[in-house]
Amino acid sequence: MPAHLCAYAASISPNVETELAVVPDDVLTQSGTTRFYVPADVNNIHWAAALGTTLTRAKIRTPSLITRRITLDIIPHVKGAIKFPTTFRTIAVQRPPVSLVPTEEMSVLATQGAAGAETEYALIQLGSPALEPVPAGDVRRVRCTAAKTLTANQWTTCTITPEETIEAGTYALIGMLAISANAIAARALLPGQVYRPGVPAIAGAEADAKYLADAYLELMGGFLFGSFPHNQIPQVQFLSSAADTSEVVYLYMVKTA
């Protein structure tokens, strides 16, 4: 079943709880500038993340959460940078996932303690109640690259090129490592699939990212992102805080046919 990563980002004033603006999404419908409508078939929160240099609190709000008296703080969150640490993932994983009511509005509120305005980020991975498990077979890891100039605080679509020719057949994408200098998140665009499953990206050098690979895949993989034929490699959308010009993506995949 599907999953979709959405994002919020905004420069906010200190010590005032503020709704973050949505990062424009070409799949989800917005309600104004700060809220998405929850889709009917991906209405469960599987994980969330929040980042900010002096971020003190971030929480997800919907009418149904308020009715159920659920305060869904994003704990843990990243404080001290607008990049995920290269040594570990600061992710709020929801087990079991938190269900929302289809078509209700979903927002993120944040508070920060700087002396002036500061940009805060939040990520939410939505999905069906039970994500489809990884199919049986050997896991192949393929290094891909792109040289796209990313637009800061927007999803930028990158066409990636595999380092080696991929054997003919059909593949299940089960995870990825996405790397660029100031990356925050990345999500996969699979042929014929509406929703875009994603992962927190790794900001910095590719050499540093490799130390995270096994633990990272265990945390952020473990389900079927989608399928694709060898001659239709998924595109990847990056969310970055700056105009990076070089991207590396490791695709983790299983040959199914």
Secondary structure as UniProt FT lines:
FT   STRAND          3..12
FT   TURN            14..15
FT   STRAND          18..19
FT   STRAND          30..31
FT   TURN            32..34
FT   STRAND          35..37
FT   STRAND          44..52
FT   TURN            53..54
FT   STRAND          55..61
FT   HELIX           63..67
FT   TURN            68..69
FT   STRAND          72..73
FT   STRAND          78..79
FT   STRAND          92..99
FT   TURN            102..103
FT   STRAND          105..112
FT   STRAND          118..127
FT   STRAND          139..146
FT   TURN            152..153
FT   STRAND          155..158
FT   STRAND          161..162
FT   STRAND          170..180
FT   TURN            181..182
FT   STRAND          183..189
FT   TURN            191..192
FT   STRAND          198..200
FT   STRAND          202..203
FT   HELIX           206..209
FT   HELIX           210..212
FT   HELIX           213..220
FT   STRAND          226..229
FT   TURN            230..231
FT   STRAND          235..240
FT   STRAND          247..255
//
